[in-house]
Amino acid sequence: MTKKDTKIAIFSGFVGIVFTAIYDLIKSRPILSTFWDGLKWIWKNIFEFELTVWQVLLALSILILILYLLSLRNNDDEVIENEFDWSSYDKDKIHNMEWSWYWEKNVLDGKWNVKDLRPICNSCGTKMHLSNSSWSSEYSECPRCELKYHEQKDLTKIEAVIIDNVQRGIYPKNIEK
């Protein structure tokens, strides 16, 4: 409280006492009896307020409910922060090859899935096309520099490594987009 607020509070109290004294003089009552009656009313109705057991239980129940809802809100905020932390993890070097993907949340079960998992060309940094033809072996080809990798990695295993990295928290935390 500032000095100004203190002065206003003291002045207001003083004016209240003076006006009750003037009122008592006009009504031919003992001086400050109105002020004294006001203090008695405050004491009786505020400080001696009677509560029943059901009122106390209701107040405690409402307080517990409010605290519970606040704790849920705080937990949701933490989940959102953690979710943001790993959702920016979209590139990594796995099995001596750079990989790129994005995350997509499944509407039905709410789980996050790796989508568009593809290797990145070591020569120019472009996402590579994956070839899966029945008459030739599987390979990756860069659309920019046409570099081919004939040794194709198992995408299921790469995705499993990515998800395991997120669950363990061993992915790069400060990823620039």
ZADREN-769511 format. One record per residue: residue in three letters; x, y, z of N, C-alpha, C, CB in turn. Coordinates in steps of 0.05 Angstrom, whole numbers, plus 5000, padded with zeros to 4 digits. Glycine has a CB too. Example, Ala and Ser with C-alpha at 12.3 -4.5 7.8 and 13.67 -1.06 7.14 Angstrom:
Ala526448865156524649105156526449345156522649115181
Ser525749555142527349795143525850015157528249885114
//
This chain:
Met501749775000500050005000501850255000498150005024
Thr501150444983502750684981501950885004502350814954
Lys503551095006502951295026500251435020505151505027
Lys499751474995497151594987494751424996497151644957
Asp494951164991492850984999492450985030493450694989
Thr494650985044494550995073493151245083497350975086
Lys493851475071492651725079489651725073493951965064
Ile488851625050486051605043484551435063485651495014
Ala485651205071484351025089484051155117485950765092
Ile486051295126485851425153483851655152488651535161
Phe483951805130482052035127479151925126482652195102
Ser478651715111475951595109474951505136475951365089
Gly476751375152475951285179475251525196478051115191
Phe476951725195476451965211473852105204478852165208
Val473352135178470852255168468452095177470852295137
Gly468651825176466451655185465751695214467151365180
Ile467851705231467351755259466152025264470051725275
Val467152235251466152505255463252515246467852705239
Phe462552405224459752415214457852265232459552315186
Thr458752035243456951895262456552055287458051615268
Ala458652195296458352365320456352595314461152485328
Ile456552715291454752935284451852825282455553065257
Tyr451552585270448852465268447752415295449052205252
Asp449452305314448452255341447652515355450652105357
Leu449152735351448352985363445653085353450553195358
Ile445253055326442753145314440352985325442853135283
Lys440752725328438552555337438352535368438952275326
Ser439952685382440052695411440552415423437352795422
Arg442452285411443352025422446152065434443451805399
Pro447051865450449751895460451751895437450351655480
Ile453852055441455852095419457251825413457952315427
Leu457551775388458851535376457251285382461651505388
Ser454751305390453151055394452550925367450551125409
Thr452251075346451750965319454250815310450951185299
Phe456550935315459150805308459450545323461450995314
Trp458750555349459050315366457050105357458450395396
Asp454650175349452649985339453649855313449950125334
Gly454950015296456149905272458249695277457250135254
Leu460049755297462149565304460849305315464049695325
Lys458749335332457449095343456248925320455249185363
Trp454949065300453748915278455948765262452249115259
Ile458148895257460348765243461348525258462748965238
Trp461748555284462748335301460748105301463148435330
Lys458248165304456147945306455747805280453548065316
Asn455547955258454847835232457247735215453348035216
Ile459647835222461947735206463747555223463547975196
Phe464547645246466447495262465147265277467847675281
Glu462547285283461247065297459346925278459647175321
Phe459946905253458246785233458146485239459346835205
Glu455846375241455446085247455245925221452946045264
Leu456845715220456745535196455845265205459545515184
Thr454245135188453344865193455344675179450444815182
Val455244425186457144225175456744205145456643955189
Trp454344205135453944175106455044415091450944145100
Gln455044655103456244885089459244855087455445145105
Val460544755108463444715108464144505088464444635136
Leu462644285087463244065068462844165039461443825074
Leu460744315035460244425008462544604999457544575007
Ala463444785017465644965011468244815005466045165034
Leu468744605022471244445017471044294991471644245041
Ser468644184985468344044959468844224935465543914958
Ile467744464936468144654914471044724912466444904919
Leu472444764935475244834934476944604923476244904963
Ile476344364930477744134920477344104890476943874934
Leu474844144881474244124852475744334837471244164848
Ile475844584847477344794833480344724832476945064848
Leu481444624854484344554853484844324834485244474882
Tyr483044134833483343904814483244004785481043694819
Leu481344174779481144284752483644444744478644454749
Leu484744594763487144744758489544564753487744934781
Ser489644344768491844154764491644014737491843944787
Leu489143954728488843844701489744034680485843764697
Arg489044284684489844494664492944514663488644764672
Asn494244504686497144514687498344274674498144534716
Asn497144034678498243794665497943804635496843544676
Asp495643914625495243944596497344134585492444054590
Asp498044344599500144534590502844384587500344764609
Glu503444214607505944064605505943874582506443904631
Val503643744576503543564554503943714528500843414553
Ile502743944525503044114501505944194498501244354503
Glu507244274520510044344518511744114509511144464544
Asn511343874521512843644513512243554485512243404533
Glu509643584477508843514450510343694430505843544447
Phe510443944435511844124418514844064416511444424427
Asp515943974438518843914440519543694420519543834468
Trp518043474420518843254402517643284374518042994414
Ser515543444371514243454345516043604325511543594347
Ser518043754334519843884316522143694308521044144330
Tyr522143464320524143254312523243124286524543044335
Asp524343214263523443114238525743044219521643314224
Lys528243044230530542954214532542824234531943204200
Asp533942624223535942494240537642314222534642314262
Lys540042244232541842064218541541794231544842164218
Ile540541604216540041334227541341134207537041274231
His542940954218544340754202545940884179542340544190
Asn547541084186549341234168547841364145551441044158
Met545341434148543841564127542041774140542241354110
Glu541842004126540042214135537142144128540742494124
Trp535242184146532442134141530742374148531541884158
Ser528542404134526642624139523842514139527042844117
Trp522042644156519342554158517642784170519042294175
Tyr515142744173513442924189511642754206511843114171
Trp510442884227508742744246505742804239509342834275
Glu504142594242501242624237499742484259500442514209
Lys497842624271496242504292493842354281495242724312
Asn493642104290491441934281488942024295492041634287
Val486842074279484342184290482941974307482542274268
Leu483141724300481641504314482741444341481641264297
Asp485341404343486541324369488141534382488241074365
Gly488641764369490041994381493041954382489042034409
Lys494141734370496941684370498341834347497541384368
Trp500841904351502442044331503841834314504442244343
Asn503841874287505141694269507141844252503041544251
Val509241694244511241804226510141784197514041654228
Lys510142004183509142004155511342104136506542174153
Asp511142004111513042084090515942054098512442374082
Leu516541824109519341764117520941704092519441514137
Arg523041874087524641834064527541904070523642004040
Pro529441774056532241844060532842114046534141624049
Ile534942244056535842494044538542444030536142724066
Cys538742554006541242513990543642634004540842643962
Asn545742474007548242564020549642774002550042334025
Ser549142773977550542953958549243233958550442833930
Cys546643253955545343513952543243583973544043533925
Gly542543393991540643454012537743444005541243714024
Thr537043333982534243313972533043053982534143333941
Lys530343063988529042813995529042633971526042874004
Met529542373976529842183954527242033950532141983960
His526841933926524541763919525341473926523741793889
Leu523341323936523841043942522640883920522640963969
Ser524140703909523140523887522740243899525140513864
Asn520440133892519739863902518539713878517839873927
Ser520139653859519039503836519539203839520439603809
Ser517739053828517938753831520138633814515238633824
Trp520838753792522838633774525738723780522238713745
Ser526138933797528839003804529039033834529739273790
Ser531539063844531939093872530939363882534839043879
Glu530439393907529539643918531839833919528339603947
Tyr531340093913533440293914532140563920535040293888
Ser533940763927533041043931534441203909533841143959
Glu532941403898534041563877533441863883532941483849
Cys535542023880535242313884534142443859537942443891
Pro531942593861530742713837532442953827527942813843
Arg534143063843535743293835538343203821536443473859
Cys539943043834542542963823542642683812544743003844
Glu540342543814540042273803541942063815540342273774
Leu542842123839544541933853542741703863546142063877
Lys543741453860542141223869543541073891541641033844
Tyr541940983910542940813931541540543928542440933960
His543040333922541840073917541239923942543639913899
Glu542440003964542039863989539740004004544639854007
Gln537339904001535040034014534639934042532439973997
Lys534240114061533840044089530839974093534740274107
Asp530339814113527639744120526239974134527539484138
Leu524240094121522840334132521540274159520840434113
Thr520640034163519339964189521339974212518039674187
Lys523739884206525839894227526740184232528339734218
Ile526940344212527640634215525540774231528040774187
Glu523040724225520840844240520840764269518140774228
Ala521540504274521640404302523940544317522140094301
Val526140604304528340744317527541034323530840744298
Ile526041164305525141434309523241444333523741544284
Ile521341274335519441264357520841204383517141064351
Asp522741024382524240954406525941194416526140714401
Asn527041344397528541584404526741784419529741724379
Val524241824409522342004422521641904450519842034405
Gln521041654452520341544478522541564498519441244475
Arg525041524489527341544507528341834511529641384497
Gly527442014493528342294495531142334486528042384523
Ile532042164467534842184457534942284428536241914459
Tyr533442494423533342624397534442904400530542624385
Pro535343024379536443304381534143484390537543394354
Lys534643634412532643814424532444084410533243854453
Asn534644184401534644454388534844424358536944634399
Ile532644364345532644324317531644584304530844084309
Glu533144684285532344924270530844844246534745094263
Lys528644984241526944924217527745114195523944954224
//
